[in-house]
Amino acid sequence: MSERPTQPDNTRIVRRLLLTVVGMFAFGFALVPLYNVFCDITGFNGRFTDGQAAANTKTVDTSRTINVQFITRVNKGMPWGFEPEVQSVRVHPGETKVVNFFAKNLTGKNMVAQAIPSVAPGEASLYLNKVECFCFNQQPLAAGSDTAMPMQFYLDPEIPEHIHTVTLSYTMYDMTENAQPDALAALAQPVN
């Protein structure tokens, strides 16, 4: 003869299942920030701190040369032209370089954009130091206008020997709807 579960047993099982569901839901929300912290710390997935680096005071390692490639793209539906001045530069670790990027607003309306960088291999992001970069701020651009945007950087001389090529990729996103007040103010100023 089989015994039927009692009411207290069913209540305990339901509580455990609900607690498990709530725990899984909370873990799902925590996963993205945890992954971002992991990527920021390790440089995994080409993420790195976007903060401005101090000017280079390190010795240039002229015994090594690293090829730094530049890739640009605009997010789907973003009506801008966006390209680097050069496709790549050769740089000695510790040597400061400046590369210009060009953007053109192809629309008849004022827009604000933000460039999001990514570095490959991810390990190299720990050694890429940007002194000045258009990616630090939103970029306002009046209808039909174009602009040159500088990026000044150096590779830390401690960059591992096995890294011979670093690829720096930028994706430009339309931020007009979520523009920062200073970017909108720049669009409101008359052009001289």
C-alpha positions, 0 to 999 in steps of 0.5 A: 500500500502506497502512502500519500505525501502529507500536506507539510511535505508538499508545502516544504517542496513548494517552498524549496522550488520557489526559493530555487526559482527566485535564486535563479532569477537573482543569479540571472540579473547578477550575471551581466555585472559579474561578467563585466567585472571579470572582463574589466579585470582580466581584459577578456573579450577585449574590454578594458578600462576606458579611463584616460592614461597618464602621459607616457613616462616609460622607456621606449623598447626599440628592440620590438615593433608591434603592428596596431590595426584599426577597424571602424564600423557604425552600428546598424542604421547609424547614418555616419561615415567613420574611418581611421586615417590609416589602417595600421601603424607600427609602434615600439612599446613605450612609443606614443602615437597619434592616429586621427579618425574621421566621422561624417554625419550623412543626415540632415539632422544634428546627431550625437554619437559614442564610439565603443572600443574593443581590443584583440587579443584581449590580453593586449587591452591591459597594456594599451594606454590611451592618453587622449581618445574621442571614445572618452566622450560623446561626439556631437556632429551637426547635420552634414558636418565632418570632423577629425577625432584624435586618439593618442596612445602607447603600448606599455613596454611590459606587453608580452613578447608573444603579442605582435599585432594588436587590433583596436576596433571601434563601433560608433553608436547613435546616442542622440536620444540619450545624449549628455547635456554637454554634447547637446550644448555643443550642437546648440553653439553657432559654428564660426 
